[in-house]
Amino acid sequence: MDIRFVLASDPQRILKRFSVGMFNEDYKPSYNVSPADGSYIITSGNPGEISLFEFGIKIGKGVSIPFVRAEGDRNEADDNAYNGSKAIFLKPEYKQLIRSQRCLVLADAFIVGFEYEEPRLVYLRNKKRPFAFAGIYVTYFDSNSGNLVNSFAIITYTANKLLQSMGYKRMPVILHQQQESRWLRNSIPIFNVLDMIEPFPTDLMNAYPVSDAIEDNNCNDLKYIQPTVRTFYTESNYNISRKKVKPQRDNSNLPGWGESVIKGNKN
């Protein structure tokens, strides 16, 4: 599953939203964060500031993994009714990270649909942004460059009905705001950590189509995440197929992506 994400909110809004004091590097907004790009996270080891890490966790020479399955090697069919173990904690390469190297991956929205050449921007309703994906992070020494490399991955789980309606069986894990401080707290038991890994409620999310130019990760501008149709698609009629579907207009819930909303807004 190819997923990009957006983080372009005003920096002061981000600091206030996550109750942190500073960015450890100059903040640069991005409308198209892709694997291998730098983006902003809050780590359990340094919860008082926002850090710039590389998207795609480094677990070995030449290996970069942007997304990690919560079920580990289980639920290979990506069954949305799966209620078994979230076995990420059993995977040798992740068992320590999920226990003590968790992070919040900051985002305003995410983008799917590249496989179908019909990208959709997925967002939280009522302008609930920025929010946080559940992530893990690692720092390792690169003997080739002689530098420390800081990297992160986003945890994925089974998809909610909105993502299912777009043809997907998986989605990134979005934390509820009240869960974020607990996600960063290394003292909590692992079963409490795993309990926070769930599909985000469908009725708190929605999506709209955007320009297919966003597939090029060099297309990084506000204009590429504007709706290509100024209508709002409800979950009941949202369809990733190429069949014509009559959209339902609901202007009260339009996401309002624009300069007045994405930068320095109070809405």
PyRosetta script that sets phi, psi and omega in degrees:
from pyrosetta import init, pose_from_sequence

init()
pose = pose_from_sequence("MDIRFVLASDPQRILKRFSVGMFNEDYKPSYNVSPADGSYIITSGNPGEISLFEFGIKIGKGVSIPFVRAEGDRNEADDNAYNGSKAIFLKPEYKQLIRSQRCLVLADAFIVGFEYEEPRLVYLRNKKRPFAFAGIYVTYFDSNSGNLVNSFAIITYTANKLLQSMGYKRMPVILHQQQESRWLRNSIPIFNVLDMIEPFPTDLMNAYPVSDAIEDNNCNDLKYIQPTVRTFYTESNYNISRKKVKPQRDNSNLPGWGESVIKGNKN")
pose.set_psi(1, 118.5)
pose.set_omega(1, 179.8)
pose.set_phi(2, -89.0)
pose.set_psi(2, 115.9)
pose.set_omega(2, -179.7)
pose.set_phi(3, -126.7)
pose.set_psi(3, 133.8)
pose.set_omega(3, 168.1)
pose.set_phi(4, -113.4)
pose.set_psi(4, 168.0)
pose.set_omega(4, 174.4)
pose.set_phi(5, -143.6)
pose.set_psi(5, 168.3)
pose.set_omega(5, -175.0)
pose.set_phi(6, -117.6)
pose.set_psi(6, 134.8)
pose.set_omega(6, 166.5)
pose.set_phi(7, -141.6)
pose.set_psi(7, 101.9)
pose.set_omega(7, -175.3)
pose.set_phi(8, -139.6)
pose.set_psi(8, 11.5)
pose.set_omega(8, 177.2)
pose.set_phi(9, -63.6)
pose.set_psi(9, 158.3)
pose.set_omega(9, 176.0)
pose.set_phi(10, -57.5)
pose.set_psi(10, 137.5)
pose.set_omega(10, -176.2)
pose.set_phi(11, -59.6)
pose.set_psi(11, -36.1)
pose.set_omega(11, 179.2)
pose.set_phi(12, -67.4)
pose.set_psi(12, -34.5)
pose.set_omega(12, 176.0)
pose.set_phi(13, -64.3)
pose.set_psi(13, -40.6)
pose.set_omega(13, 179.1)
pose.set_phi(14, -64.1)
pose.set_psi(14, -46.4)
pose.set_omega(14, -179.8)
pose.set_phi(15, -60.2)
pose.set_psi(15, -43.2)
pose.set_omega(15, -179.7)
pose.set_phi(16, -67.3)
pose.set_psi(16, -42.6)
pose.set_omega(16, -177.4)
pose.set_phi(17, -60.9)
pose.set_psi(17, -39.0)
pose.set_omega(17, -176.1)
pose.set_phi(18, -103.4)
pose.set_psi(18, 8.2)
pose.set_omega(18, 174.5)
pose.set_phi(19, 52.9)
pose.set_psi(19, 47.8)
pose.set_omega(19, 177.0)
pose.set_phi(20, -120.0)
pose.set_psi(20, 162.7)
pose.set_omega(20, -171.7)
pose.set_phi(21, -92.7)
pose.set_psi(21, -24.4)
pose.set_omega(21, -171.6)
pose.set_phi(22, -165.3)
pose.set_psi(22, 161.6)
pose.set_omega(22, 164.4)
pose.set_phi(23, -92.5)
pose.set_psi(23, 140.2)
pose.set_omega(23, 179.3)
pose.set_phi(24, -84.4)
pose.set_psi(24, -6.5)
pose.set_omega(24, 173.5)
pose.set_phi(25, -141.3)
pose.set_psi(25, 159.8)
pose.set_omega(25, 178.6)
pose.set_phi(26, -55.3)
pose.set_psi(26, 135.2)
pose.set_omega(26, -178.5)
pose.set_phi(27, -82.8)
pose.set_psi(27, 130.4)
pose.set_omega(27, 175.5)
pose.set_phi(28, -128.4)
pose.set_psi(28, 116.3)
pose.set_omega(28, 179.7)
pose.set_phi(29, -65.2)
pose.set_psi(29, 152.4)
pose.set_omega(29, 177.1)
pose.set_phi(30, -141.6)
pose.set_psi(30, 134.4)
pose.set_omega(30, 177.2)
pose.set_phi(31, -100.0)
pose.set_psi(31, 5.5)
pose.set_omega(31, -175.4)
pose.set_phi(32, -158.6)
pose.set_psi(32, 68.0)
pose.set_omega(32, 179.4)
pose.set_phi(33, -76.6)
pose.set_psi(33, 120.5)
pose.set_omega(33, -176.7)
pose.set_phi(34, -118.3)
pose.set_psi(34, 159.6)
pose.set_omega(34, 175.9)
pose.set_phi(35, -51.7)
pose.set_psi(35, 139.8)
pose.set_omega(35, -177.0)
pose.set_phi(36, 84.9)
pose.set_psi(36, -9.4)
pose.set_omega(36, 173.8)
pose.set_phi(37, -77.7)
pose.set_psi(37, 158.3)
pose.set_omega(37, 169.7)
pose.set_phi(38, -83.0)
pose.set_psi(38, 141.3)
pose.set_omega(38, 173.5)
pose.set_phi(39, -150.7)
pose.set_psi(39, -178.8)
pose.set_omega(39, -164.3)
pose.set_phi(40, -109.6)
pose.set_psi(40, 133.2)
pose.set_omega(40, -178.7)
pose.set_phi(41, -138.0)
pose.set_psi(41, 163.6)
pose.set_omega(41, 170.5)
pose.set_phi(42, -117.8)
pose.set_psi(42, 122.6)
pose.set_omega(42, -174.6)
pose.set_phi(43, -98.3)
pose.set_psi(43, 155.3)
pose.set_omega(43, 175.8)
pose.set_phi(44, -66.4)
pose.set_psi(44, -25.2)
pose.set_omega(44, 178.9)
pose.set_phi(45, -80.0)
pose.set_psi(45, -18.7)
pose.set_omega(45, -178.5)
pose.set_phi(46, -146.9)
pose.set_psi(46, 69.2)
pose.set_omega(46, -171.8)
pose.set_phi(47, -75.1)
pose.set_psi(47, -6.0)
pose.set_omega(47, -175.9)
pose.set_phi(48, -90.1)
pose.set_psi(48, -2.2)
pose.set_omega(48, 178.4)
pose.set_phi(49, -146.6)
pose.set_psi(49, 166.0)
pose.set_omega(49, -179.8)
pose.set_phi(50, -100.2)
pose.set_psi(50, 128.2)
pose.set_omega(50, -174.2)
pose.set_phi(51, -111.5)
pose.set_psi(51, 149.6)
pose.set_omega(51, 176.4)
pose.set_phi(52, -96.9)
pose.set_psi(52, 115.0)
pose.set_omega(52, 179.7)
pose.set_phi(53, -124.8)
pose.set_psi(53, 164.4)
pose.set_omega(53, 178.3)
pose.set_phi(54, -86.3)
pose.set_psi(54, 136.6)
pose.set_omega(54, -179.5)
pose.set_phi(55, -79.8)
pose.set_psi(55, 110.3)
pose.set_omega(55, -176.7)
pose.set_phi(56, 125.7)
pose.set_psi(56, 101.6)
pose.set_omega(56, -172.7)
pose.set_phi(57, -69.4)
pose.set_psi(57, 139.6)
pose.set_omega(57, -179.4)
pose.set_phi(58, -99.0)
pose.set_psi(58, 112.1)
pose.set_omega(58, -179.3)
pose.set_phi(59, -117.6)
pose.set_psi(59, 4.9)
pose.set_omega(59, 179.0)
pose.set_phi(60, -179.8)
pose.set_psi(60, 169.4)
pose.set_omega(60, -177.4)
pose.set_phi(61, -60.8)
pose.set_psi(61, 121.6)
pose.set_omega(61, 177.5)
pose.set_phi(62, 75.0)
pose.set_psi(62, 6.6)
pose.set_omega(62, -177.4)
pose.set_phi(63, -110.1)
pose.set_psi(63, 122.2)
pose.set_omega(63, 177.6)
pose.set_phi(64, -130.8)
pose.set_psi(64, 122.4)
pose.set_omega(64, -174.9)
pose.set_phi(65, -121.8)
pose.set_psi(65, 110.5)
pose.set_omega(65, -178.6)
pose.set_phi(66, -79.3)
pose.set_psi(66, -26.0)
pose.set_omega(66, -177.1)
pose.set_phi(67, -130.7)
pose.set_psi(67, 138.8)
pose.set_omega(67, -177.9)
pose.set_phi(68, -124.8)
pose.set_psi(68, 130.6)
pose.set_omega(68, -178.6)
pose.set_phi(69, -72.8)
pose.set_psi(69, 130.1)
pose.set_omega(69, 177.8)
pose.set_phi(70, -65.6)
pose.set_psi(70, -29.9)
pose.set_omega(70, -177.2)
pose.set_phi(71, -84.1)
pose.set_psi(71, -0.6)
pose.set_omega(71, -176.0)
pose.set_phi(72, 61.8)
pose.set_psi(72, -127.6)
pose.set_omega(72, -179.7)
pose.set_phi(73, -86.6)
pose.set_psi(73, 1.7)
pose.set_omega(73, -178.8)
pose.set_phi(74, -92.9)
pose.set_psi(74, 168.9)
pose.set_omega(74, -179.2)
pose.set_phi(75, 53.5)
pose.set_psi(75, 49.3)
pose.set_omega(75, -178.5)
pose.set_phi(76, -64.2)
pose.set_psi(76, -23.2)
pose.set_omega(76, 178.2)
pose.set_phi(77, -83.0)
pose.set_psi(77, -3.3)
pose.set_omega(77, -178.2)
pose.set_phi(78, 54.9)
pose.set_psi(78, 46.1)
pose.set_omega(78, 179.1)
pose.set_phi(79, -69.3)
pose.set_psi(79, 122.7)
pose.set_omega(79, -178.4)
pose.set_phi(80, -70.6)
pose.set_psi(80, -14.4)
pose.set_omega(80, 176.0)
pose.set_phi(81, -91.3)
pose.set_psi(81, 4.6)
pose.set_omega(81, -177.8)
pose.set_phi(82, -58.8)
pose.set_psi(82, 131.5)
pose.set_omega(82, 175.9)
pose.set_phi(83, -133.9)
pose.set_psi(83, 24.9)
pose.set_omega(83, 178.6)
pose.set_phi(84, -84.8)
pose.set_psi(84, -162.6)
pose.set_omega(84, -174.8)
pose.set_phi(85, -68.2)
pose.set_psi(85, 139.5)
pose.set_omega(85, 167.9)
pose.set_phi(86, -86.6)
pose.set_psi(86, 86.4)
pose.set_omega(86, -163.3)
pose.set_phi(87, -86.6)
pose.set_psi(87, 17.7)
pose.set_omega(87, 174.8)
pose.set_phi(88, -55.2)
pose.set_psi(88, -32.1)
pose.set_omega(88, -176.8)
pose.set_phi(89, -72.2)
pose.set_psi(89, -8.6)
pose.set_omega(89, 177.6)
pose.set_phi(90, -95.5)
pose.set_psi(90, -13.8)
pose.set_omega(90, -178.8)
pose.set_phi(91, -75.1)
pose.set_psi(91, 124.4)
pose.set_omega(91, -176.3)
pose.set_phi(92, -53.2)
pose.set_psi(92, -39.1)
pose.set_omega(92, -176.2)
pose.set_phi(93, -76.1)
pose.set_psi(93, -15.3)
pose.set_omega(93, -176.8)
pose.set_phi(94, -119.2)
pose.set_psi(94, -11.9)
pose.set_omega(94, -170.2)
pose.set_phi(95, -62.1)
pose.set_psi(95, -33.3)
pose.set_omega(95, 177.4)
pose.set_phi(96, -79.6)
pose.set_psi(96, -36.8)
pose.set_omega(96, -177.6)
pose.set_phi(97, -64.6)
pose.set_psi(97, -42.9)
pose.set_omega(97, -178.0)
pose.set_phi(98, -69.7)
pose.set_psi(98, -21.8)
pose.set_omega(98, 178.0)
pose.set_phi(99, -84.7)
pose.set_psi(99, -35.8)
pose.set_omega(99, -169.8)
pose.set_phi(100, -140.7)
pose.set_psi(100, 2.1)
pose.set_omega(100, 179.2)
pose.set_phi(101, -133.6)
pose.set_psi(101, 62.2)
pose.set_omega(101, 178.5)
pose.set_phi(102, -97.0)
pose.set_psi(102, 157.1)
pose.set_omega(102, -179.8)
pose.set_phi(103, -148.6)
pose.set_psi(103, 161.5)
pose.set_omega(103, 169.5)
pose.set_phi(104, -98.3)
pose.set_psi(104, 124.4)
pose.set_omega(104, 176.4)
pose.set_phi(105, -98.1)
pose.set_psi(105, 114.6)
pose.set_omega(105, -170.8)
pose.set_phi(106, -81.6)
pose.set_psi(106, 136.0)
pose.set_omega(106, -176.9)
pose.set_phi(107, -154.8)
pose.set_psi(107, 157.0)
pose.set_omega(107, 171.9)
pose.set_phi(108, -103.3)
pose.set_psi(108, -26.0)
pose.set_omega(108, -176.3)
pose.set_phi(109, -172.8)
pose.set_psi(109, 171.5)
pose.set_omega(109, 171.9)
pose.set_phi(110, -138.4)
pose.set_psi(110, 163.1)
pose.set_omega(110, -171.1)
pose.set_phi(111, -124.7)
pose.set_psi(111, 130.0)
pose.set_omega(111, 176.6)
pose.set_phi(112, -129.0)
pose.set_psi(112, 176.8)
pose.set_omega(112, 172.9)
pose.set_phi(113, 102.7)
pose.set_psi(113, 5.6)
pose.set_omega(113, -177.8)
pose.set_phi(114, -64.9)
pose.set_psi(114, -34.0)
pose.set_omega(114, 179.9)
pose.set_phi(115, -62.6)
pose.set_psi(115, -28.7)
pose.set_omega(115, -177.3)
pose.set_phi(116, -99.6)
pose.set_psi(116, 3.1)
pose.set_omega(116, -176.3)
pose.set_phi(117, 56.4)
pose.set_psi(117, 31.1)
pose.set_omega(117, 178.0)
pose.set_phi(118, -138.3)
pose.set_psi(118, 72.5)
pose.set_omega(118, -175.7)
pose.set_phi(119, -63.8)
pose.set_psi(119, 141.3)
pose.set_omega(119, 176.9)
pose.set_phi(120, -125.2)
pose.set_psi(120, 137.4)
pose.set_omega(120, 172.8)
pose.set_phi(121, -93.8)
pose.set_psi(121, 126.9)
pose.set_omega(121, -177.8)
pose.set_phi(122, -108.1)
pose.set_psi(122, 131.9)
pose.set_omega(122, -173.9)
pose.set_phi(123, -142.5)
pose.set_psi(123, 167.8)
pose.set_omega(123, 174.6)
pose.set_phi(124, -90.5)
pose.set_psi(124, 137.4)
pose.set_omega(124, -179.0)
pose.set_phi(125, -64.7)
pose.set_psi(125, 165.5)
pose.set_omega(125, 176.5)
pose.set_phi(126, 59.9)
pose.set_psi(126, 30.2)
pose.set_omega(126, 174.3)
pose.set_phi(127, 57.3)
pose.set_psi(127, 37.6)
pose.set_omega(127, 178.3)
pose.set_phi(128, -80.2)
pose.set_psi(128, 81.7)
pose.set_omega(128, 178.2)
pose.set_phi(129, -150.0)
pose.set_psi(129, 149.4)
pose.set_omega(129, -2.6)
pose.set_phi(130, -72.4)
pose.set_psi(130, 165.6)
pose.set_omega(130, 174.6)
pose.set_phi(131, -131.9)
pose.set_psi(131, -171.2)
pose.set_omega(131, -176.9)
pose.set_phi(132, -134.2)
pose.set_psi(132, 129.6)
pose.set_omega(132, 165.7)
pose.set_phi(133, -79.2)
pose.set_psi(133, 150.5)
pose.set_omega(133, 171.3)
pose.set_phi(134, -77.3)
pose.set_psi(134, 127.2)
pose.set_omega(134, -178.1)
pose.set_phi(135, -138.0)
pose.set_psi(135, 170.4)
pose.set_omega(135, 170.9)
pose.set_phi(136, -128.5)
pose.set_psi(136, 157.0)
pose.set_omega(136, -176.3)
pose.set_phi(137, -141.1)
pose.set_psi(137, 163.2)
pose.set_omega(137, 178.9)
pose.set_phi(138, -152.0)
pose.set_psi(138, 149.4)
pose.set_omega(138, 172.5)
pose.set_phi(139, -122.4)
pose.set_psi(139, 127.8)
pose.set_omega(139, 178.8)
pose.set_phi(140, -138.1)
pose.set_psi(140, 159.9)
pose.set_omega(140, -179.2)
pose.set_phi(141, -91.8)
pose.set_psi(141, 121.8)
pose.set_omega(141, 177.8)
pose.set_phi(142, -90.0)
pose.set_psi(142, 107.1)
pose.set_omega(142, -176.5)
pose.set_phi(143, -65.9)
pose.set_psi(143, -24.7)
pose.set_omega(143, 179.9)
pose.set_phi(144, -70.5)
pose.set_psi(144, -44.9)
pose.set_omega(144, -178.7)
pose.set_phi(145, -92.8)
pose.set_psi(145, -19.3)
pose.set_omega(145, -175.7)
pose.set_phi(146, 76.2)
pose.set_psi(146, 17.1)
pose.set_omega(146, -176.9)
pose.set_phi(147, -117.8)
pose.set_psi(147, 156.9)
pose.set_omega(147, 169.8)
pose.set_phi(148, -79.5)
pose.set_psi(148, 136.5)
pose.set_omega(148, 178.9)
pose.set_phi(149, -113.8)
pose.set_psi(149, 121.5)
pose.set_omega(149, 177.9)
pose.set_phi(150, -102.2)
pose.set_psi(150, 125.7)
pose.set_omega(150, -176.5)
pose.set_phi(151, -144.5)
pose.set_psi(151, 161.7)
pose.set_omega(151, -178.7)
pose.set_phi(152, -142.2)
pose.set_psi(152, 161.3)
pose.set_omega(152, 173.1)
pose.set_phi(153, -133.9)
pose.set_psi(153, 152.7)
pose.set_omega(153, 176.6)
pose.set_phi(154, -97.9)
pose.set_psi(154, 134.9)
pose.set_omega(154, 178.3)
pose.set_phi(155, -81.9)
pose.set_psi(155, 137.0)
pose.set_omega(155, 177.6)
pose.set_phi(156, -116.3)
pose.set_psi(156, 155.8)
pose.set_omega(156, 177.6)
pose.set_phi(157, -145.3)
pose.set_psi(157, -175.3)
pose.set_omega(157, -178.3)
pose.set_phi(158, -62.4)
pose.set_psi(158, 149.4)
pose.set_omega(158, -173.2)
pose.set_phi(159, -78.7)
pose.set_psi(159, 150.5)
pose.set_omega(159, 170.6)
pose.set_phi(160, -82.2)
pose.set_psi(160, -178.0)
pose.set_omega(160, -173.1)
pose.set_phi(161, -67.0)
pose.set_psi(161, -31.5)
pose.set_omega(161, 178.2)
pose.set_phi(162, -63.5)
pose.set_psi(162, -49.3)
pose.set_omega(162, 179.9)
pose.set_phi(163, -67.6)
pose.set_psi(163, -35.7)
pose.set_omega(163, 176.0)
pose.set_phi(164, -60.8)
pose.set_psi(164, -40.1)
pose.set_omega(164, -178.5)
pose.set_phi(165, -65.9)
pose.set_psi(165, -18.1)
pose.set_omega(165, 177.5)
pose.set_phi(166, -97.5)
pose.set_psi(166, 7.2)
pose.set_omega(166, 173.8)
pose.set_phi(167, 96.6)
pose.set_psi(167, 14.0)
pose.set_omega(167, -175.7)
pose.set_phi(168, -112.5)
pose.set_psi(168, 147.4)
pose.set_omega(168, 176.3)
pose.set_phi(169, -102.8)
pose.set_psi(169, -9.8)
pose.set_omega(169, -177.4)
pose.set_phi(170, -133.5)
pose.set_psi(170, 160.9)
pose.set_omega(170, 176.0)
pose.set_phi(171, -153.2)
pose.set_psi(171, 158.3)
pose.set_omega(171, 174.1)
pose.set_phi(172, -68.5)
pose.set_psi(172, 146.8)
pose.set_omega(172, 179.3)
pose.set_phi(173, -79.7)
pose.set_psi(173, 120.9)
pose.set_omega(173, 175.5)
pose.set_phi(174, -104.1)
pose.set_psi(174, 129.3)
pose.set_omega(174, 179.3)
pose.set_phi(175, -87.1)
pose.set_psi(175, 143.3)
pose.set_omega(175, 168.0)
pose.set_phi(176, -70.1)
pose.set_psi(176, 149.2)
pose.set_omega(176, -174.8)
pose.set_phi(177, -56.7)
pose.set_psi(177, -37.5)
pose.set_omega(177, -178.3)
pose.set_phi(178, -71.6)
pose.set_psi(178, -12.1)
pose.set_omega(178, 178.4)
pose.set_phi(179, -90.5)
pose.set_psi(179, -16.1)
pose.set_omega(179, -168.3)
pose.set_phi(180, -62.4)
pose.set_psi(180, -44.5)
pose.set_omega(180, -179.2)
pose.set_phi(181, -66.9)
pose.set_psi(181, -34.2)
pose.set_omega(181, 177.3)
pose.set_phi(182, -69.2)
pose.set_psi(182, -36.8)
pose.set_omega(182, 178.3)
pose.set_phi(183, -59.1)
pose.set_psi(183, -33.3)
pose.set_omega(183, -178.9)
pose.set_phi(184, -85.8)
pose.set_psi(184, -8.0)
pose.set_omega(184, -174.3)
pose.set_phi(185, -88.8)
pose.set_psi(185, 109.9)
pose.set_omega(185, -176.0)
pose.set_phi(186, -73.7)
pose.set_psi(186, -10.2)
pose.set_omega(186, -178.3)
pose.set_phi(187, -81.2)
pose.set_psi(187, -11.8)
pose.set_omega(187, -176.7)
pose.set_phi(188, -80.1)
pose.set_psi(188, 148.6)
pose.set_omega(188, -179.4)
pose.set_phi(189, -63.5)
pose.set_psi(189, 153.6)
pose.set_omega(189, -177.0)
pose.set_phi(190, -61.4)
pose.set_psi(190, -33.2)
pose.set_omega(190, -179.3)
pose.set_phi(191, -67.0)
pose.set_psi(191, -29.4)
pose.set_omega(191, 175.4)
pose.set_phi(192, -71.0)
pose.set_psi(192, -34.4)
pose.set_omega(192, 175.9)
pose.set_phi(193, -63.8)
pose.set_psi(193, -48.7)
pose.set_omega(193, -176.9)
pose.set_phi(194, -65.8)
pose.set_psi(194, -29.2)
pose.set_omega(194, 178.2)
pose.set_phi(195, -63.1)
pose.set_psi(195, -23.9)
pose.set_omega(195, -179.5)
pose.set_phi(196, -80.5)
pose.set_psi(196, -9.8)
pose.set_omega(196, -179.3)
pose.set_phi(197, -89.1)
pose.set_psi(197, 100.8)
pose.set_omega(197, -178.5)
pose.set_phi(198, -148.5)
pose.set_psi(198, 158.7)
pose.set_omega(198, 172.1)
pose.set_phi(199, -63.7)
pose.set_psi(199, 137.8)
pose.set_omega(199, 178.3)
pose.set_phi(200, -69.8)
pose.set_psi(200, 143.8)
pose.set_omega(200, -176.0)
pose.set_phi(201, -57.9)
pose.set_psi(201, 131.4)
pose.set_omega(201, -179.1)
pose.set_phi(202, -59.4)
pose.set_psi(202, -38.9)
pose.set_omega(202, -174.3)
pose.set_phi(203, -72.9)
pose.set_psi(203, -3.1)
pose.set_omega(203, 176.4)
pose.set_phi(204, -103.7)
pose.set_psi(204, 6.0)
pose.set_omega(204, -175.1)
pose.set_phi(205, -131.8)
pose.set_psi(205, 162.0)
pose.set_omega(205, 166.9)
pose.set_phi(206, -160.4)
pose.set_psi(206, -174.0)
pose.set_omega(206, -173.4)
pose.set_phi(207, -156.3)
pose.set_psi(207, 160.9)
pose.set_omega(207, 173.7)
pose.set_phi(208, -149.2)
pose.set_psi(208, 158.5)
pose.set_omega(208, -179.6)
pose.set_phi(209, -76.3)
pose.set_psi(209, 144.4)
pose.set_omega(209, 176.4)
pose.set_phi(210, -127.2)
pose.set_psi(210, 171.6)
pose.set_omega(210, -178.3)
pose.set_phi(211, -60.8)
pose.set_psi(211, 139.0)
pose.set_omega(211, 177.5)
pose.set_phi(212, -70.3)
pose.set_psi(212, -5.5)
pose.set_omega(212, 174.2)
pose.set_phi(213, -62.6)
pose.set_psi(213, -22.7)
pose.set_omega(213, -178.9)
pose.set_phi(214, -64.1)
pose.set_psi(214, -16.0)
pose.set_omega(214, 176.9)
pose.set_phi(215, -60.6)
pose.set_psi(215, -29.0)
pose.set_omega(215, 176.4)
pose.set_phi(216, -81.4)
pose.set_psi(216, 115.6)
pose.set_omega(216, -175.8)
pose.set_phi(217, -69.0)
pose.set_psi(217, -4.0)
pose.set_omega(217, 171.9)
pose.set_phi(218, -83.4)
pose.set_psi(218, -12.6)
pose.set_omega(218, 177.4)
pose.set_phi(219, -85.0)
pose.set_psi(219, 89.5)
pose.set_omega(219, -171.8)
pose.set_phi(220, -126.5)
pose.set_psi(220, 82.4)
pose.set_omega(220, -176.0)
pose.set_phi(221, -155.8)
pose.set_psi(221, 154.2)
pose.set_omega(221, -179.7)
pose.set_phi(222, -53.6)
pose.set_psi(222, -36.8)
pose.set_omega(222, -175.0)
pose.set_phi(223, -63.0)
pose.set_psi(223, -24.5)
pose.set_omega(223, -177.0)
pose.set_phi(224, -79.2)
pose.set_psi(224, -10.9)
pose.set_omega(224, 178.1)
pose.set_phi(225, -111.0)
pose.set_psi(225, 11.4)
pose.set_omega(225, 173.9)
pose.set_phi(226, -74.7)
pose.set_psi(226, 148.1)
pose.set_omega(226, 177.3)
pose.set_phi(227, -61.4)
pose.set_psi(227, 135.3)
pose.set_omega(227, 174.9)
pose.set_phi(228, -79.3)
pose.set_psi(228, -17.6)
pose.set_omega(228, 174.0)
pose.set_phi(229, -130.6)
pose.set_psi(229, 125.3)
pose.set_omega(229, -176.7)
pose.set_phi(230, -81.7)
pose.set_psi(230, 55.6)
pose.set_omega(230, 174.8)
pose.set_phi(231, -135.6)
pose.set_psi(231, 161.0)
pose.set_omega(231, -176.7)
pose.set_phi(232, -107.8)
pose.set_psi(232, 127.8)
pose.set_omega(232, -179.5)
pose.set_phi(233, -99.0)
pose.set_psi(233, 123.3)
pose.set_omega(233, 176.0)
pose.set_phi(234, -81.2)
pose.set_psi(234, 161.6)
pose.set_omega(234, -179.8)
pose.set_phi(235, -58.3)
pose.set_psi(235, -32.2)
pose.set_omega(235, -174.8)
pose.set_phi(236, -70.7)
pose.set_psi(236, -24.9)
pose.set_omega(236, -178.5)
pose.set_phi(237, -120.4)
pose.set_psi(237, 8.5)
pose.set_omega(237, 179.0)
pose.set_phi(238, -78.0)
pose.set_psi(238, 126.3)
pose.set_omega(238, -172.9)
pose.set_phi(239, -140.3)
pose.set_psi(239, 122.9)
pose.set_omega(239, -178.2)
pose.set_phi(240, -76.4)
pose.set_psi(240, -14.5)
pose.set_omega(240, -177.8)
pose.set_phi(241, -71.4)
pose.set_psi(241, 171.3)
pose.set_omega(241, -179.3)
pose.set_phi(242, -88.3)
pose.set_psi(242, 6.5)
pose.set_omega(242, 175.2)
pose.set_phi(243, -67.0)
pose.set_psi(243, 145.0)
pose.set_omega(243, 178.7)
pose.set_phi(244, -71.6)
pose.set_psi(244, 125.6)
pose.set_omega(244, 179.0)
pose.set_phi(245, -124.6)
pose.set_psi(245, 125.4)
pose.set_omega(245, 179.8)
pose.set_phi(246, -71.7)
pose.set_psi(246, 118.2)
pose.set_omega(246, -178.0)
pose.set_phi(247, -74.6)
pose.set_psi(247, 153.8)
pose.set_omega(247, 175.4)
pose.set_phi(248, -99.9)
pose.set_psi(248, 123.4)
pose.set_omega(248, -178.6)
pose.set_phi(249, -81.7)
pose.set_psi(249, 131.8)
pose.set_omega(249, 179.3)
pose.set_phi(250, -149.6)
pose.set_psi(250, 75.8)
pose.set_omega(250, -172.6)
pose.set_phi(251, -63.5)
pose.set_psi(251, -20.2)
pose.set_omega(251, -179.1)
pose.set_phi(252, -66.5)
pose.set_psi(252, -22.1)
pose.set_omega(252, -176.5)
pose.set_phi(253, -111.1)
pose.set_psi(253, 10.9)
pose.set_omega(253, 177.3)
pose.set_phi(254, -57.3)
pose.set_psi(254, 138.0)
pose.set_omega(254, -174.4)
pose.set_phi(255, -66.5)
pose.set_psi(255, -25.5)
pose.set_omega(255, 174.8)
pose.set_phi(256, 71.0)
pose.set_psi(256, 35.9)
pose.set_omega(256, 177.8)
pose.set_phi(257, -67.2)
pose.set_psi(257, 121.7)
pose.set_omega(257, 179.7)
pose.set_phi(258, -177.8)
pose.set_psi(258, 173.6)
pose.set_omega(258, -175.5)
pose.set_phi(259, -57.0)
pose.set_psi(259, -38.9)
pose.set_omega(259, -176.3)
pose.set_phi(260, -73.6)
pose.set_psi(260, -17.8)
pose.set_omega(260, -178.2)
pose.set_phi(261, -101.7)
pose.set_psi(261, -43.3)
pose.set_omega(261, -172.7)
pose.set_phi(262, -79.9)
pose.set_psi(262, -23.0)
pose.set_omega(262, -175.5)
pose.set_phi(263, -123.6)
pose.set_psi(263, 117.2)
pose.set_omega(263, 171.0)
pose.set_phi(264, 63.0)
pose.set_psi(264, 28.1)
pose.set_omega(264, -175.6)
pose.set_phi(265, -90.7)
pose.set_psi(265, 167.5)
pose.set_omega(265, 176.9)
pose.set_phi(266, -115.5)
pose.set_psi(266, 1.2)
pose.set_omega(266, -176.9)
pose.set_phi(267, -80.0)
pose.dump_pdb("model.pdb")
